Amino acid sequence: MSHGIGGLEAAFLGLVQGLTEFLPVSSSAHLRIIGALTGSGDPGAAFTAMIQIGTETAVLLYFRRDVARIVAAWWRALRGALGTSWRARLGAPEGGARDHDALMAWFIVVGSLPIGLLGLGFQTQIESTLRNLWVIVVTLTVFGLLLGWADRVSVQRRTVEDLSVRDALVFGLWQALALIPGVSRSGGTITGGRLMGYTREAAARYSFLLAMPAVFASGLFELAKSVGDFGVDGRPALGATVIATLVAFVVGYVVIIAFLKIVSTYSYRPFVWYRLGLAAVVAVLLLTGTLPADAGVAA
């Protein structure tokens, strides 16, 4: 019987969200597992989406100059500053220099389509069936091994300047896999990027930029849908959710700085071993009956 999530527990979940959102270890899996371990139950997809707004706000703050430059270039191209042909309005005029920032805006739009369409189409499963802890054990293991393999065999040669519409769509499909807890949004996009030959830094930076539209849209959608659910049936109250979101923002910003500094130097092997170890621990707890595979939303 879960006892619901109070202010301190919500703040702790915000801390976990901030620590794990940008690392390839799956923040949603950690929130789900910790909810089961503490007896507060699954904090729910809505709470998870809300505190993800905190971490994505940290991304927006960190990449504010990049975002401003991309939006400005996109608007200039749309207005016809590079020419009036459709290619020029996309940022790639015939016979002229490509405007990479304008193109990046379109790449983010294209890359955001898969997670938006699949998120809406499979919303019920995402918020229920796919939050089963056995599903998380499998995804932590499989996608951890895949990340390690991709990082080991891939050649680091392509940068964000080498992005194409096809690559943006492939990145987006990998990001969409993160709708399943345990896959990891950053882990999925980084794995896809490494398999396409992008450097660790390029894959990570594009992962951050690509996540913003999807996470903000998801968070706002969940907020509109569950605005009357705060504090009901053991769910975190509005105040506790706000605290968790602020904690996630502060911690997430620090993690972004650290992650981008080390990502081009070290391999992802420690994260792979961590994922495998976490999956093994959860599997043992499930097999011994310590944890139920299907713990409902905190109640």
N, C-alpha and C positions, 0 to 999 in steps of 0.2 A: 504493500500500500504506500504510494508516494505521498509526501507531505506538502508538496508544492514548493515553489521557489521564492525565497525572500530576498531582501535587498542585498545582504552579504553574498548569498549564493549567486545572485544575478551579476554582482560586480566581479565575482570570481570567474563566471562564464565569460564576461567581457574581457577579462585578462587573458583567458585561454584563447578567445577569438582573436585578440590582437597579436598574441604570440604565434598563432598557427595559420592565420589567413593567408599570409604571403609565402609561407614555407610549403614545400610539396608534401604535406602530411595530412591534409584535409581537416579544416577547422570544423566542418559540419559533423564529421565522424567523432571528433573530440568532444563536442558539445553533447552529442547523443550518448556517448559512452559515459561521460562524467555525470550526466543526468541520471543514468541508470545506477552508477556506483554510489551516488550520494542519496539515493532513494527519493529524489525530487521528481523523478520521471523524465521523460523526453520533454525538453523545453519547447519543442514544437517548431515547425518550419517558419511560422510567423515571427517568433522571437529571434530565431536564427537570422532571418532576413533583415530584421530591424537592426541588430547589432553589427551586421555586415555593412550597413550604411555608415556606421562609425569608422570602420577600417577603410572603406572606400573614400570617405571624406579625407582621410589621411593621405590617400593616393592623390586625390584632387589637389590637396595643398602642396604635396611634394612635387607634383608634375604640373603645377599651375602655369608656369611659363610655357611648357610644351603644349598644354591644352589651349592656352590663349593664342599661341602662334598657329596651331593647327586650325582652330576655329576661324581665325582671321584670314588665313590663306584659303580656306574652303569657301568663305563668303566672297572673297575677291574673285575666285575662279567662277563661282556661280553667277556673279554680276557681269562676267564677260571681260574681266581685266586681262586675261590671257588670250582672248579671242572669243568669237561667238559660236564656234562649232561645238558640237556636243563633247568632242574629245578635249577641247580647250576648257570647257566648263567643268570637266572632271579633273583637270590639272595636268593633262598630257597633250598639249597642242602639237599638231603635226608640224614638223620642221623646227620646233622650238624646244627649249629646255623644259623638262618635267618639273612641276612644282611638287616636291615630295610631301610637303606638309598638307597640301590640298588633297593629294592622293591618299595620304594616311587617314584623313577624315572618312573617305569612302571605304577604305580598307576596314576601318573600325565598324562602319555601318554593315558591310557585308559579313564581317566576322561575328557580328551580334545577332544575325538572323537565326542561325541554328538554335541557340539557347533560348531565344525568345519564342520560336515556334514550338520547340519540343517542351519547353517549360509550361506553356499554356495547354498543349495537347495531352501531357501526362501529369498534370498537376495533382490529381487524386493519388496516383501511385507514388509520386515524389513525397507527398506529405503523409503517406501511410506505409504501404508495402515496402518501399525501398529504404525505409528507416529501420528495418529489421537488422539486429546486430549481426546475424550470420551473413547478411548481404555485405555489411561493412567489413567483416573479417575477410571475405573473398576479395572485395575491391582494394582493401589495403594491401593485400598480398600480391594480387595480379598486377595492379598498376604500379606498385613499388618495384617489382621485378622488371616491369617494362621500362620504367624510368631509368633504372640502373643499366639495363641493356642498351637503351637508346643513347645514354650519355657516354657509354664506353665505346660503342662502335661508330658513332657519328663523327664526321669531320667538321671542325669548327671553321667555317669560311664565309657564311652569308650573314649580312647585317640587315638592319631594318630598312635600309635603302634598297634592298633586293626584293622587298615584298611585292607580290603581284595579287591580282584578284583571286586567282586559284589558291595561292598560299593563304590568303586571308580567310577564305572559306574553309580550308582544311584546319587552320588554327581554330576557327569558330566551332567546327565539329568536335575537336578535342576538348574545347572549353565546355561544350554542351554535356559531355560525359560527366562533368562535375555536378550535374543535377542529382547524381547518385552519390550519397554520402560515402566517403572513403576514397573517392577518386582523387579529389583535390583540384580546384580550379587552376592554380598555378602549376601543379604537377602535371595536369593534363595538357595544358597549352605548352609547357616547357618540353614535355615528352614529344609532342607533335612537332615542335620547332626543331628539336635536336634531330629527329628522324628526317626532317627536310634539309638538314645541313646548316641550320642557323647557330650562331654562337650562343653560349649560355646567357650572356648579357643581353643580346638582341632578343632572344626568346622571352627572357624575363621582363624586359622593358615593354615589349608589345603585349605581354600577358597583363601587365598592370593597366595599360591604356585600354585594352579590349574589355577588361572586366567592368570598367566604370559604368557604361550604359546599362549592362545587364543587371548589375547589383543594385544600382539606384532604382531602376524600373521595378525590379522584384521587391525591393524594400518598400517602395511607395505603394505598390499594388497590395502587398500584404498588410500594410498599415491601413489602407482604405477598407480592406476586407475584414479586418479584425479589430477595428478601433473600439468596438464595444466589448471586447473580450479581456481587456486588461484586468487582472485580479480575479477572474472568474474561473472556477474549477481548478484552482491551484496554479493557474498561469501567472507569470510575473506581472505585478502591478505596473501601471504607467511610470511611476517614479523609479521603480527598480529597473525597468527597461531603459529609461533615460540614463541612469547611472552606468549601467552596463555598456551602453553605447558610447558614453564619454570615455570610459576606461579603455574600450576597444580602440577608440580613436588615438589616444595618447600612446598606448603601447604599440599599436600598429605603425604609427609614424616612426618610432624608434627602430622597429624591426625592418622597415623599408630601407632605412639608411644603412643598417648593418648588412642586410641581405645583398643589396646592390654592390656593396664594397667587396664582398667575399665571393660573389657568384662567378666572377670570371677567373678566379684563382683555384678554387677547390671543386672537386667532383661532388656529385650528389650521393655518393656511396653512404655517408652517415645517415642521410634521410631514408635511404632504402632499408638499411638495417633497423632503423627506428620503426619504420612502418611494419616490417616483418615481426619485430619483437612485440609491438602493440597488438598486432593481429593474433599472435600466439597467446598472449595473456588473455585477451578477450575470449578466444576460443576455449581456453581452459576454464574460465569462469562460466561460460555457457554450458560446457559439458558437465561441470560439477553442480550445476543448478544454482550457482551463486548469483547469476544474473539471468533474468528472463530475456528471451530474444525480442519479444514484442512488448516493450514497456510503453504504455500510452502516454499521451501528453499529460504533464504533471496534473495530478488530481488529488 
